[in-house]
Amino acid sequence: MVVITSLLAGLIFGLGLIVSGMANPAKVLGFLDLFGRWDPSLALVMAGAIGVGLVAFFGARKRQLSWLGADIKWPTARHIDRRLVIGSTLFGIGWGIAGFCPGPGLVALGMGEIKALVFVAAMLAGMGLFEWLERRR
């Protein structure tokens, strides 16, 4: 049941990314171009996603288990540290250069976008580098 639910959630998420234009790097870069031809439409997509997320988190905070019976694990870190700032900065730089973040990058890869192949390969290399560095720590 968890696999089927995960598949359906991923399909709905991917479809939402395609319909909203988030899988199109030109649309995303237009949103990030604040001093050029700024496209504010993705702000509405983000606001909608935040609204849906707030409702879901509000309901989940009263529960110990998910609807599928898994433990609900809440983050414990409450501070902003150097690693968070560096990671967020790297994420933002990558998003600004490529026009993709991980979810839309995978959707675009599934749509056959060559640029997404380069992005996903770089993302996987970065994840591997992070894991290697963490093990050495």
Helices and strands as residue ranges (DSSP letters): H 2-20, H 25-32, H 41-60, H 82-98, H 102-110, H 114-136
